[in-house]
Amino acid sequence: MAGQWKSILDSDQLGVANGVAQLDASGKLPSEQLPMISTSQITGVLSASQIPNLDASKITSGTLGADRIPTLDQSKISGLETTLAGKVDTSITINGFALSSNIKLQTNDLILRVTELPVSGVEGEIVSLEGSLYIWKDSA
């Protein structure tokens, strides 16, 4: 049977430039054995973990997700006061406080003040009489 000799790869050609790439222990090509690839040759989609942090100046289009927008002070939002003007009826008051300013409600603002204890009440109802609190409990 006729045959021919074929050259066998010289081990000096493994993992060197213009030689044959060799896999590392994890079964991947080491980056130093990869050729430079033009970005025009790259296709597919990158996962979020593959994208490095970007400076905000690099983002020039698109829409940021709400979770990427920090909380802003009202003074930082231009035109907000004009947009909201007339939207809240400032003639309404809560315990004498107008809605045009901050309202601070305390426990005593939410509890009925009485000059004498009512004859009856509703289970859990609280009233204030001369600085003391009273709660209505139904008989069980």
C-alpha positions as CSV (number, residue, x, y, z in Angstrom):
1,M,0.0,0.0,0.0
2,A,1.4,3.3,-1.1
3,G,1.5,6.2,1.3
4,Q,3.1,9.5,1.9
5,W,4.7,11.4,4.6
6,K,2.9,14.4,6.0
7,S,4.6,16.9,8.1
8,I,3.6,16.9,11.8
9,L,3.2,20.2,13.6
10,D,6.3,21.4,15.3
11,S,5.6,22.0,19.0
12,D,7.6,25.3,18.7
13,Q,4.6,26.6,16.6
14,L,2.1,26.3,19.4
15,G,0.8,29.5,21.0
16,V,3.1,31.8,19.1
17,A,2.6,34.5,16.4
18,N,1.9,33.0,13.0
19,G,1.8,29.6,14.6
20,V,-1.2,27.7,16.1
21,A,-3.3,29.0,18.9
22,Q,-3.4,26.8,22.0
23,L,-6.2,26.6,24.6
24,D,-5.5,27.5,28.2
25,A,-6.5,25.3,31.3
26,S,-10.1,26.6,31.1
27,G,-10.4,25.6,27.4
28,K,-10.3,29.2,26.1
29,L,-7.8,31.0,23.9
30,P,-5.6,33.4,25.9
31,S,-6.1,37.0,24.9
32,E,-2.5,37.3,23.8
33,Q,-3.1,34.7,21.1
34,L,-6.2,36.5,19.7
35,P,-5.7,38.7,16.6
36,M,-6.9,42.3,16.6
37,I,-10.5,42.4,15.4
38,S,-12.1,45.4,13.8
39,T,-15.2,46.6,15.5
40,S,-17.1,46.4,12.2
41,Q,-16.6,42.6,12.4
42,I,-18.2,42.2,15.8
43,T,-21.9,41.2,15.8
44,G,-24.3,40.1,18.5
45,V,-25.6,41.5,21.8
46,L,-23.5,42.2,24.9
47,S,-24.8,41.4,28.3
48,A,-24.9,44.1,30.9
49,S,-22.0,42.5,32.8
50,Q,-19.8,42.8,29.6
51,I,-20.3,46.5,29.3
52,P,-17.8,48.6,31.4
53,N,-19.0,51.7,33.3
54,L,-19.4,54.7,31.0
55,D,-19.0,58.3,31.6
56,A,-22.3,60.2,31.3
57,S,-20.8,62.3,28.5
58,K,-20.6,59.1,26.3
59,I,-24.4,58.8,26.4
60,T,-25.7,60.9,23.6
61,S,-29.1,59.4,22.7
62,G,-31.8,57.1,23.9
63,T,-33.8,57.0,27.1
64,L,-32.5,56.2,30.6
65,G,-34.6,53.8,32.7
66,A,-36.2,55.4,35.8
67,D,-33.9,53.4,38.1
68,R,-30.9,55.3,36.5
69,I,-32.3,58.7,37.4
70,P,-31.4,60.0,40.8
71,T,-33.8,61.9,43.1
72,L,-33.8,65.5,42.2
73,D,-34.4,68.6,44.4
74,Q,-37.5,70.5,43.1
75,S,-35.2,73.5,42.4
76,K,-33.3,71.5,39.8
77,I,-36.5,70.9,37.7
78,S,-37.0,74.0,35.5
79,G,-40.5,75.1,35.0
80,L,-42.0,72.9,37.8
81,E,-43.6,75.8,39.8
82,T,-45.2,77.2,36.6
83,T,-46.5,73.8,35.6
84,L,-47.9,73.1,39.1
85,A,-49.3,76.6,39.6
86,G,-53.1,76.5,40.2
87,K,-53.1,72.6,40.5
88,V,-53.6,72.6,44.3
89,D,-56.5,74.5,45.9
90,T,-54.7,76.5,48.6
91,S,-57.9,77.7,50.1
92,I,-58.4,74.3,51.7
93,T,-57.0,73.9,55.2
94,I,-56.3,70.9,57.4
95,N,-56.6,71.7,61.1
96,G,-56.1,75.3,60.3
97,F,-53.0,74.8,58.1
98,A,-53.3,76.0,54.4
99,L,-52.2,73.6,51.7
100,S,-49.9,76.4,50.4
101,S,-47.2,75.5,53.0
102,N,-45.8,72.4,54.6
103,I,-48.3,70.7,56.9
104,K,-47.2,69.0,60.1
105,L,-49.8,66.7,61.6
106,Q,-49.3,65.4,65.0
107,T,-51.2,62.7,67.0
108,N,-53.2,65.4,68.8
109,D,-54.3,66.9,65.4
110,L,-55.9,63.6,64.5
111,I,-57.7,62.9,67.8
112,L,-61.0,64.6,68.7
113,R,-60.7,67.0,71.7
114,V,-63.7,66.9,73.9
115,T,-64.9,68.8,77.0
116,E,-66.6,65.7,78.4
117,L,-66.4,62.1,77.5
118,P,-69.1,61.1,74.9
119,V,-71.8,58.7,76.1
120,S,-70.8,56.1,73.4
121,G,-68.1,55.5,70.8
122,V,-66.8,53.1,68.2
123,E,-64.4,50.3,69.1
124,G,-60.8,51.8,69.0
125,E,-62.0,55.4,68.8
126,I,-59.7,57.8,70.8
127,V,-60.6,61.1,72.3
128,S,-58.6,63.7,74.2
129,L,-60.0,65.2,77.4
130,E,-58.0,67.8,79.3
131,G,-54.7,66.4,78.0
132,S,-55.5,62.7,78.7
133,L,-56.3,60.1,76.0
134,Y,-59.3,57.8,76.2
135,I,-60.0,54.8,73.9
136,W,-63.5,53.2,73.4
137,K,-63.6,49.5,74.0
138,D,-66.7,47.5,73.3
139,S,-67.9,45.2,76.0
140,A,-67.1,41.6,75.3
